[in-house]
Amino acid sequence: MIARLRFFFSTIFIVLSLNAFAQDFSILGKVVDANGSPIEFANVILSAENEESFFKGTSTDENGFFRIENLEDTAYLIRISFIGFQDFEQKIILKGNLDLKIIQLDEFSENLDEVTVIAKKPTITRKPDRLIFNVESTALIEGSTLGVLKSTPGVIVSESGINIKSAPAVVFINNRKVQLTSDELIQLLENSPANSIKSIEVITNPPASYDADSGSVINIVMSKNLITGYRGSVVANYTQGVFPRYNVGTSHYFKNDKINLNVNYSYTNQKINRDQDDEIDFFDTSDNIDEMWKSNTNRNTWSETHNLNLNFDYYFDDKNTLSLTSTGLYMPYFKYQIKNRTNIFDENGDFESSFTADNLSRDNKYNIGTDLIFRHDFDNNANLTFNGHFTLYDYERDQKVFQDELNDDDSEFNTLANQDTQIITGKVDYNLPIDDNSIFDAGLKYSNANTESDITRLNIVNGQEVLDTENTNAFKYDENVFAAYANYSKSWDKWDINIGLRAEQTNIEGESLTLEETNTQDYLNWFPNASISHQFSENVSLRANYKRSIVRPSYTDLNPFTFFLNENTVVLGNPSLVPTYLDHYVVGTTFLKYFTVEAYYIDYDGDIVELPRQNNETNVIAYTPTNLDKKVDFGFDFAVEFSPTKNWFLYAVTSFYNITEESDFGEGFVELKQWSNYSVLQNSLSLLEDKSLNINLTLYWLGKNLQQFQTVENRLASELSVSKSILDNRGVISLAIDDIFNLQDYDSSIRYLNQSSRNFTDSDNRFIKVGFRYNFGNTKLNTNERTTSAEERKRLKDLN
């Protein structure tokens, strides 16, 4: 007690006695705990560099803010302390007013003469428009970024992409959109270590500052740190699925008073296998079965990929920052091989004939996106940000197809396909804190996407290549989008609100040069959003939100080309596609601290789906992107999260939902409905005295559901990961097992009008993965890692 009084009066005395001699510079900031809650009455002390004596000090207010004024331009040591938390220390060189932004203190508990670190467990925070999954310093960050996403409530990761429940999700890192195709994105996240992740935000109602195309958003929040110095890491992973896969990577981060520099590189070499069994019933004109085709298709993909991510920040002063962010993917080797055997039976099941069809494709691709960002901070805590973006995407495919008709003539052809895409965007954002409880945002954006693609088919006749003019084409696509938005958020008493409005004017022109056809689209759309929540008591809260958004077709889907997997299986583009509009409603409550119930309703106007359509006259299956007339998805979620013990975190959710899909195919109107269940059980354990052994076990149940007029049967996915810190916590060894029970493969079926088929898909999703990561340099540093931001990039899509 006496020591505390001495500290208190010494601080007051020094502050008063030196006040007259200091200059007019100041230091300010905000102190929070691990959950982002402000810490009141934390001590903030300045001392001269390399000295222990106090120079100036203060304490934080009820909102965690502090300010120390009348300082000289010299070097100081700042120390922030509060009972129950570890001290924060930082050397600073003052050359003007300095805003330290947010400083987080970490908890500890004292037991006589020894200090025991409390192991952190994942926590979940629910806000009106999002769920925040806090994972910093937990077992989850010892794996990959994709592994953390798989453990995030409400997020479903599959080979087809990343979804929030049934809706595709747009992925951001530090509020900047990841600018890769779906396959590239999954590969990038799988090969990125998760040790710098602070939290995952699952945003079901993005504010108006997000593009209207951002219906559901996953924002990966990376940790920040004021410490200067250098840190780096190397990582290596070996995965054994059907075939072995390899990945190595390295990251380097340097920070001083003026710059942040972060460079990440990874190399992946892999071979992926997929088997599929298909059965198709072809009908005659009376809708009776005429023939039954049974096929086995084996797909193998070999690839080598280089990923490079560069982030550079230059601080002119405490108010002006220039940033350069660039992400590059180069795939010098990609081989895609399909081997198919099809047996044909008559209506009685008697064998008639068979054929084999082989497809060998070789791709070459690079995808480079760069952002240049300038930010200016004003004295009133407002800021203005300018962002320019450029994407260069080049894709080539050389395909050879040979079909062996055992009872007919063989066919052989080659195709050459190219796609060059350039995306340019520019935007300006203004953020104005009106007071401590309300913020106003506004901004403008312009984007241009230009794609040129062509395809040439060459039939092999008597060993010679002959141009097939009917299946040779060239396509030009030009899209311009002008956008403006305003957003307002406010918190008071026990209320939180967020309202916004975004307007987007879109102008599109698509020209098929060979067919001499031009399609244009011009439309202006308004996209409102609103969310509100009320905390009735410490244990009960209620929230509701609404969001309107748009999904534009991918550039490949709009391309009218016909891509042949073989003579009987083709992929068709559709230049007549129009955007999908979504209206998303949610109402939910959290009660008794651990329990959450939500109800949601999503209406899709013109949902874009790629449907396999069988032609019963030609026996051709065409995968064609189509706008459905209507789709409705509604359901109820029940979730609980708590810690049965101090070392064990448990999360469970079950969702019951109904999907209805309707469309008029010209041959009749189709309406399909299906109730389904999605459930997750996640366990995280920290073991040993130093909590250096971490175990995570997650089970996912995906019940029978409806996807694009296909009924997909039950699946059980499972993931087990174990990590152990070694070498004084500088090294981490890890082991992961996916699909433990071998129940992740699935059956699906189609049955409506004159469409009837069934298939079983056996994906390469059962594997064992071992890894090692070693950190060197100042391991307390956290990077400025992020990715570039153009929303238009996610519509890039490769051929499958």
N, C-alpha and C positions, 0 to 999 in steps of 0.2 A: 504493500500500500504506500509506504514512504517513498519507494523508488518511483512509483507512478506519479505521486505528487511532485517529486523532484523533476521528473520528465515534463510534467504539465507546466510548472512554473518556469522552468528553464526555457522551454519553447516560447512561452509568452514573452519572457524577458528579452530573448535574443531577437524575436520578431520586432518588438517595440524599439529596441536600441539600434537596430540596423536599418530600420525603415527609411530614415532620412538620407542614408548614404547610397541606396540602391537606385538603379536606373528604371526605366519605364517598361522593361520587358516582362512577360508573364508566361507561366506554365499552367495549363488546365487539362482536365481529363475526367473520366468517369470510372469508378471502381465497381465491379460486379463479381458475383460468385459464378460457379460453374453452370448454373441454370440461367444466367443472364440477369438475375435479380440484383438491384442496387444494394450496396453495403453502406449503411449510415455510420458515421463517427469513426471511420477508418483513419488512422494517423498517416499523414503525408509529410515527410521530413526531407529537406534538402541539406546536404553538407558539401563542403568544398571537395574537389576531386582528391582522392587518396587520403582523406582526413575523416576521422570519426566524429568530430565535434559538430553540433547542430549549427546550421546557418539560418534556415527559415523553415517554417512548418505551418500546417493547417490540418483540418479534418474535413471529411466529406459530409455533405448535407443529406437530407432525407432521400434524395434521388441519386445519391452516389457521386455527385459532382464535387470537384474541388478546383480552386484557382489560387495560385501564389503569384503575387504581383511585385513590381518594383525590383526587378532583378537585373544584374549586369550580364553582359555578353561574355560568358566564360564557361568553364566546364564544371558540372555538378554531378553528384551522386544522389539520385532520388530513391527513397526507401518508403514503401507503403506497407503498413502492418495493421492487423486486426486480430483479436483473440479468436482462436480456432482455425486460423488460416496461416499458410506459409507466407513469409515476407516476400515482397517483390522488390528487387533492386535493379537499377539500370543507370548506366553512365550516359549522360546527355551533354551535348555541346550546344549552348544557347547562343544563337546568332540573330534572334528576333523572337517574336511571340511564337509559342510552341503549343500545339494541341496534341496531346498524347492519345486522344480518342478513348477507346475502351480498354481498361486493364482488368484482367481476370485474376482473382486470388484463388488458390487451390486449398482445399481443406486439409487439416491434419488433426489427430487427437493425441493428447499427451497422457502418459501413464508413468508417473514418478520420473525417473531419470531416462527413460527410453521413449522414443517417438515411434508410433505405429501408424503407417500410412493406410488410410481407408481406401480400399479398392473401389474404383468407380464402376458403376453398373449402368447399362443403357437406361435412359429415362425418356419418357414421352410427354411432350407438351402439346396440348390442343388449343388452337386459336380458331377464330371464326372461319378463316379461309384456308387453313393448312394444319398439318400434323408435323411436329418437329421431333425427330428421332435423334437424341443426343448420344453420340458414341465416342466422343473424345476420351482418350486414355482408357478405353475398355478393351476387352479381348478381341472385339470385332475388327479393330484397326490393324491387327497383325496379319490380316489376309490381303486380298485384293479389293479394289474399289467395287468391282462387280459383286464380290462376296458380301460386302456391306449392304449393297442394294438388295440382294436376295433376302437379307434378314430384316429389311425395313418393312414395317407394317403396311399392307395394302399394295405392295409392289410385286408384280409377277414378272420374272425374267425367263424367257424361253428363247429357242433358236430363231423364232420369228420376230423378236424384238422385246422391248421393255414396256410393260403396261401398268397402269393403275387400275386394278380389277380388269374390266373388259375393254377399257379405253386406252389407245396408244398414248404414251407419255413423251413429252419433250424434255430432254435432259439439259440442265444448266450446271455450270460450275461457277460459284461466286457470282450468280446472277448473269452469267454470260453463256449464251447457248453453245452447246457442243455442235460443231459443224461437220459432222461425218454422216455417212450413210448408216443404216441400222446395223449391218454386219460390221462395219468399221468401228462403230461406237462400242459394240459389245466386246470386240477385240481390244480396243484401247482400254476400257475399264477393267477387263480381265487381267491386263498386263500392267496396270497402274497400282502401286502399293497404296494402302489405305492409311498409312501411319500419320498423315497430316489432315485427315478429315475431322472436323469438329462436329458436324451434324448433317442429317439428311432432312430436307424439307419436302414433304409431299403436299403440293399446293393444288387443291381441287378447284379453287376459285381465284386464279391469278388476277392481280390488279390491272388497271388499264394500261400501266406502263409496259406490260408484256404484250407481245404481238398478238393480234386476234387469232392467229393460228395456234396459239398456245392454250389448248383446251385444258389439259392437265399437265402439271409441271413437276419435275423432280429437280430440286436445286441442291447440289452438293456444296456445302459450306466448308471451306478450308480454314484451318487455324491461322491466326495472325500472331506475330511476335515482334517486339521492339528491339530484341537483342541483335547487336551487330556481330558479324563474323561469317564463317563458312561452315557449311555442312554438306555431306554427300552420302550416297548409298549405292550399293550394288546389289542386284537381286538375280537369282536364277531359279527356274522352276522346271520340273520334269513331270509330265502328265502321261499316264498310260491308260488309254481308252482301248478302242479296237486296234488303233495304231499309236505309236508314241508321238508326243508333241514336246517341243522345246521352246523356252522363252528366257531371254536374258535382258537385263536393262540396267541403266544407271541414271542417277539424278544428282544434280549439283545446284547448290543455292548459295549465293553470296549477298550480303547486305552491309552497307555502311550508311553514313549520314545522308548520302545523296542518291544511292542507287540500290535497287533490288534486281538481282539477276538470277533467273531460274532456268535450267536447261534439263530436259528429260529425253532419254532415248531408249527405245526398246526394239528388239529383234525377235520375231516369232517364226518358227518353222514347224509346220504341222500338216498332218494328213487326217482328214475327217471322213468317216464312213456313214452312209445311210442306206438302209434297205427298206423297200416298200412293196407290199403285195396289194394288187388292185383287182377288183372284179367289176365288170361293167355289163349291164343288161341292155342290149340294143333292141328296140321295138320295131314292129312292122307298122303299117298304116292303120291297123285296127288296135294298136296299143297292146299287142301280144308279143311276148319275147320271141325274137327272131334268131338272135345269136347271143352267146355269152363269151366275153373275152376275159381271160385270167392272165395277169401279167406279174412278173417279178422284176423289179428294177433295183439295181445296185448303183449307187452314186458314190464316187470317191473324189475328194477335192484335195489337191496338193497346193500349198501356198507358202511363200516367203514374204514377210512384210516388215518394213522399216517404219517406225513411228518416231517423230521428233516434235517436241513441244518447247517453244521458247517464250519466256515472259521477261520483259525488261521494263522497269519503272525508274524514271529520273525525276527527282524532287528539286525543282528550281528553288523553291522555298517552301514555307509551311502552307502556302495557299495555292501553289501551281504545280501540277504533276503531269508528266508526259509518259504514256505507256505504249509499249509495242508488244503485241501477242501474236504468235504464229504457230499454227499446227500443220504439220505435213505428214502425209502418208504416201509411201512409195511401195508398190507391189511389182517387183521385177519378174516374179515367177508365180503363175497361177495356172494350174491344169485341172480341168473339170471333165471327168469321164463318167459316162452313163452306159450301162450295159442292161439291155432289156430283152426279155424273152416273153412272148405272148402266145398262149394257146387259145384257139377258137373252137367253141363247141356249139352245137345246134340247140334248138329249144328243148330237146329231150336230154341234153347233157352229153351227147355223143361227140367225140373228137372229130373235127373237120380239117383243121390245118393249123399251122403255127408260123411264126416269123421271129427273127431277132433284129434288134435295132441298136446300133452302137453310135455314141456321140462323143467326140473328143474336142474340147474347146481349150484354147490357150488365150489368157487375158494379160493385158498390160495396163496398169492404171497408176495415176498419181492424183493426189487431192491435196491442194495447198490453200489454206485460208489465213488471212492476215488482218489484224485490227490495229489501227492507230487511234489512241484515245488521249484527249487532253481534258483535264479537270481543273476548274478554278473554284476555290472556296472563298466565300465572302465573310465579312466580319460578323454578319448576323446569323452565321452557321448555315446559310444557304449555299448551294453549289450548282455549278453549270458544267455539263459534260458534253463534249463533242466526240463523236465516234465515226470513223470511216472504215469500211470493210471491203476486202476484195478476195474473191475465191476463183481459183483456176482448177478445173476438174477435167481430166482427160482419160477416156476409157476406150479400149480396143478389144475386140473379140474375134479370134480366128477359129471358125468352127468347121469340123468335118463330120458328116453324117453318112453312115452306111446301113441300109436296111436290107436284110436277107430274107426275101419271100420264098419259103421252101416250096410252095406250090404255084409260084407266079414269078414275074420278072423282078430282079433286084433293082434297087435304086441307090444312087450315091450322089451327094452334092456337097459343096462347100459354101460357107457364107463368111463375109467380112463385114463387121459392124464397127462403127466409130461414133463416139459421142463427145463433143467438146462443150463445156458449160463455163460461162463466166457470170459471176454475181458481183454487183457493186451496190453497196448501201451506204447511206449517210444519215446520221440522226443527231439530234441535240435534245438533252434532257435537263430540266430545271427542277431542283428540289428545294423547297422553302419550309423550314420549321416555323410555323406561325407562333407557337408557344411550346412549353414543355410537353403538352399533351396532344398537339395536332400538327399535321404535316400536309402540305399541298405539293403535288407533282404535276408537271406538264411537259409535253415534248412533241417533236415533229420527226418524221422519218420518210425517206425516199429509198426505194429499192428497184433495181433493174436486174432481171435474170434473162440471159440470152443463151440459147442452146442450138447448136447445129449438129445434126446427126445424119448418118447415111448407112444403108445396108445394100450389099451386093450379093446376089445368089448366083452361083455357078454350078450348073448341072454337069455331072461327069457322063459323057456319051462317048463310047468306044475309046475310053482312056483320055479323052480331050475335054477341057473345060468349055462349056457353052453358056453364055449369059442368059439368065432367066429374067426377062424384062418385066414379067408380071409380079415378081417378088423382089424387085430392085427399086429402091426409093431413096429420097432425100427429104429431110424435114427441118424446118427452121421455126424456132419458137422464141417469142419476145414478150416479156411480161414487165409491166411497170405498176408499182403500188405506191400511193401517196397516203400517209397516215398522220393523224394528230390525236392527242389524248390529254385528258385532265383527270386527276385522281386526288381524293381528299380522305384523310383518315384522322380519327380523333378518339381519345380515351378519356373518360371522366367517371368519377365514383366507381361504379361497378359495370360500366358500359364500355363497349368498343364498337366503333363503326368504321366501315371503309366503303366508299362509293366512288365509281369512276365511269367514264364514257370514252370510247375510242371510235374514231371514224376512219374507214379505209376506202379509198377509190382505187379500183383495179382496172387496168387496160391490158388486154391479151390479144396477141395475133399469132396463130399457128398456120404455117404454110407447107403443104405437101407439094414439093416441086415436080415430082414425076406425075402425080395425079392431077396437078394443077388445081388443087383445092385449097381454099383459105377459110379458116374459122376464126372469128373474132368474138371477144366477150368484153363488155364494159359494164361495171356495176359499182355502186356506192353502197356501203353497208355501215350500220351503226351497231356497236358492241358495248352494251352496258354491263356493269357488274356491281354487286352490292353484297355486303356481309355485315352482320350484327351479332353481338353476343352480350349476355348479361350474367353476372355472377350473383346468384341469389344468396348464397351462403358459402362458407369455406368448402363445403362438400357438394354443392349443386350448382351447375351452370347450364345455360341454354344458348344455342347458337343457330343461325340460319344464314344461308347465302344463295345467291343466284348469279349465273354467268352465261353470257352468250358468246359463242366462238365460232370459228370457221376452220375447215380442213380443205386445203386446196389440193388438187390432184398432183401426183409426182410428175416430173417432166417425162419420165419413161412411159407412164400410163397414157399420156396425151399423144405420144408418138404413134402414128397409124401403122407402123411396120408390123409384119408378121415374122416372128422368130420361130424356127422349126426345131423342136427337140428331136422329132423324127417325122415321118410322113403322116402319122396319125395323132401326134400331140404337138400343138402349136400354142404360142403366146401372142395374143393380139393386143395392140394399143387401141385407144378410143379417143380421138380428138374431140368428140362431142361431150366429154365429161364436164360436169359443172361442180362447183364446190359443195361441200357438206356444211350445213349450219346446225349447231348444237345449242340447245337450251338445257342448262344443268341446274337443278334445284336440290338443296340439301338442308335438312333440319336435324339437330342432334342435341344430346344432353350427356354430361358427365356427372356422376353422382357417387357418393361414398368413396371418393378419392381415386378408386381403382377402375371403376366401371364406366363404359361408354356405350351409348345406343345411338345409331344414326339411321335415318331414312333418306333415300335419294331417288331422284327421277331424272332421266336424261332422254330428251327427244331429239332424234337425228332426222333432219330433213335432207334426203338425198345422200344417204351414207354410201361411200365409195367402197366397193368390195370387188375382189378378183374371183369370179365364179368359174369353175370348170363346167362348160356346157357341152353336152354330147350331141352330135348330129347323127340321127339314126339312119340317114340315107347314105352318108359318106363314111361313117364310122370314125370320124375325127373328133377329138376332144380339144376344145379351144378354151384356154384360160383368158378370160376377158374382163377388164375392169368395167364396172357397171354402177350406175347410181340407183340404189333402191328407192322405191316410192316412200317407204317409211320404216323406221326402226325405233323401238322404245326399249329402254333398259331401266328397270326400277328394282329396288330391293331394300333390305334391312341388315344393318351390321351390328354385331354385339361383340365388344372387346373388353378384355381385362388385362392389366399389367401390374405386377407387384413383385416384391422380393421376398420369397419364403424365408431366406436366410441372408446374412450380409454378403455372402459370396455367390448367391444364386439369384438370377433375374429371370422371370417367367413372363412371357407374353402369349396370349391366346386370342384368336378372333374367329368368328364364324359369320359368314354372310350368306343370306338367302336372297336370291335375285331371279328376276324373270326377264327374258329377252324375247321380243316379238319382232319378226322381220316380214315385210310385205313388199310385193313387187308384181307388176303386170308384165309378163314376158311375151305378150302378143299371142301366146297360145292358151292363155288363161291366167287368172289372178291367183297368186299364191300367198298364203298367210301361215307362218309357222310360229309356234310359241314353245317355250321350254323354261320350267323352273329348275334352278341349279343351286349348288352349295359350294362355297369356297371357304376353306378353313386352314388356319395356320397355328402351329404350336411351336414356340421358340424357347429354347433354354440356353442361358449363358452362365458358365461357371468359371470362377477364378480360384485356383487351388495353390497349395504350398504357402509357407509363411510369408514369402515375399510376393505372392500373387503372380509368379512368373509363368505358371502353367495355366493356360486358358482353353476352355472347351466350349464349343457351340454346336448344338444339335437342333435342327429345324425340320419339321414335317409339314408338307403342304398337301391338302386334299382338294382336288379339282373334280367336282362331281360332273355327271353327264350334263352337257351344255350345248347351246346352239351357237355356231360360228359360221356366218355367211352361207346360210341354208344348208350347212352340214351339221349333223349331230355327232358330237365328239363324246366318247364314252369316258368312264371314270379313270382318274389317274392319281397316283400317290407319288409325290416327289419327296426326296429326303437328302439332307446334307449334314455331314459331320466334319467339323474342322477342329484341329488341335494345334496349339502353338506353344513354344517354350522359349523364353528369353535366356540367352547364354552370353558368355564373354562380357560380363559386367553390363548386361542389358544393351550391348552394342550389336549383338547378333540375335536373330530369331530363326528358329527352325520350325517348319510347319508341315502338317499333314492334313489333307482334305479327301473325303470320299463322297462322291455324288451318286445318287440313285442306289442306296444301300440295298433296298429290297427288290430292285429290278422291276418296278411297277410304273415307271415313268413313260414307257411307250404306250401307244393308244390305238384304238380302233375308231374309225369314223365312217359315216354313211350319208348318202344323199338319196332322197326319195320324194319327188314331187313331179306332177305332170308326167312328161315322158322322159324324166331323168331318173336313173337308178344306178347307183354304184356303191361300192364298199372298199375300204382300204385299211391296211394296218401299217403303221409307220414305226420303224425301229431305228431311232436316232442314236448317234454316238454320244450319249449323255450319261453313260455309266463309266466312271473313271476314278483313278487314284492319282492324287497330285502331291508331290513333295517339293518343298521350296526352302531356300535359305536367303536371308537378307542380312547385310552387314552395314551398319551406319558408322560413319567416321566424321571427324571434325566436331563442331559444337552441336551436339545432338539435341540441345534445347531449342534450337531454331526451328521455326515452322515456315514453310515456303509461301510464295505468292502465286503458286501454281493455279492456272485457270485455262480456259480454252476460248477460242474466238466465238463471235456472237451472232452471226447472221442467221435469222430464222429460216430464210429461204433454203439453206443448205440441207436441212433434214429431208427435203423432198427429192434429193438425189437418190436414185435407186438403181442397183445393178440388176442384171438379168440373172435368173436362177436356172 
